[in-house]
Amino acid sequence: MEKELFVKRFREIREDLHFTQVEFAEKLGIKNTTADIERGRTKLSGEVIKELLKQFRINPLWIYGESNQKYLDLDKVNVMPKVITVDGEGNDNTLMVNQKAAAGYPQNIQETGWQKKLPAFNLPLPEYRNATYRGFQVEGNSMEPNLEAGEWVLGKAMDNISYINEGKIYVIITFDSVLVKKLYKIPNNSSEVRLVSINPEYPPFNLAVNEIQELWQVNSKLTFSLNGNSENSILQELKESMEELKRELNSFKRKRALN
């Protein structure tokens, strides 16, 4: 029955969109034609399900008969954590996802057993109360100089894409990757968001909202690379700020003298 249902609903989608089997195959990245899927000879792959969701807002649960909602409302895409673990006192744990674990995180996002194997701790600080936080290790250099490879960011769970603070850094969990980027809304386009790296060598790109499984707003980081260079950099920034302040004061004094 399950097999017959997904065949029927897949064919229904194609016919509703007025595509031939060849045209629909081309849209979905299927070789040649969708005929084998519609005859029940070939299963729907994860990539095909992803394209149906991305391009046409088709609810994967509807395809398999687990929901009566055929189309997803992109403004209500659920980006909340799929799994939350608690300590002995019932407080939310802060799970830590390192670079190696991040490779399997999108595929195991709803697997409680898998996530319970991740390191976890609880931060007894007021800034981390009344919300769920998760730690992710930064990979690559796309967010340098603010975030370096190997550092950790702590993100607060978001429940709705509509509540994002533009220009803030987020951890974005898609169906196949864990990304750390600045996030922006796109005017007159509610189906996509703009992802921007801090390192100018990495160009911005758009991401379909319905490809986001979870969203975490970064509000702090853990680093283990403090050194003399970092201290010198901070001192240099302070020195430059003081010099700028002096210039503004001198300019203000000159204007008063002329008046």
C-alpha positions, 0 to 999 in steps of 0.5 A, a space after each residue: 500500500 505504501 509503495 502504491 501510494 507514493 507512486 500515485 502521489 508522485 504521478 499526481 504531482 507531475 500531472 498537476 504541474 503539467 510536465 511530461 515524464 521526460 520534462 519532470 525527470 529533467 527538472 528533478 535530475 532523474 536520468 531519461 524519464 520518470 516512468 520507472 518511478 511511476 510504475 513502482 519499479 524505482 524508489 524515490 531517492 532522497 535527492 528527488 524528495 529534496 528537489 520536490 521540496 525545494 522546487 515545488 514545496 511538496 511535503 515529503 510526509 504527504 508523499 508517503 501518506 503521513 500528512 494531509 498537507 500537500 504543500 508546505 508554507 515556507 513562512 512556517 518552515 520548522 527550524 526548531 531542534 529535532 532532538 533535545 537532551 536533558 541532564 539529571 535535573 531536567 535542564 537542556 544539555 548543550 550538545 557539542 558537534 565537532 567537525 567530524 560529527 558535523 558530517 553526519 549531523 544532517 542525516 542523524 538530525 532526528 536520531 536521539 540515540 546518535 545525538 546522545 553520544 555527542 559530548 554534552 554539558 550545561 552552562 550555569 550562566 544567566 545568559 544561557 537560561 530559558 533557551 536551548 543552545 548547541 555548540 558547533 566547531 568551525 570548519 574552513 576559513 570562510 568566516 575569518 578573521 572573526 571565526 577561525 577553523 577549529 574554534 567553537 560557536 554556541 548557537 541559540 535555537 530558532 523556531 522560525 525563519 521569520 525571526 532572524 536578525 539580519 547580518 547576524 551569524 547563524 549555524 544553518 543545518 541543511 539536508 546535507 551540510 552544516 554551514 556557519 554564515 551571516 544570514 540576510 532576508 531577500 526583499 520580495 523573496 520569502 522562499 530564499 535567504 542570502 548566506 554571506 561569508 566574512 572572508 571576501 574570497 567566498 562569494 555570497 549565495 542564496 539558499 532555499 528556506 525549505 532546505 533548512 532543517 535547523 537554525 541556530 543564532 550564534 551569540 558566543 564562541 570558544 577559542 583555544 588560540 589566544 596568543 600574543 598576536 591576538 593581544 596585539 591586535 586588540 591593543 591596536 584596535 583600541 589605539 586606533 579607536 582612541 586616535 579616531 576619538 582624538 580627531 573627532 574632539 579636535 574637529 569639534 574644538 575647531 568648529 566651536 572656535 570658528 563660531 
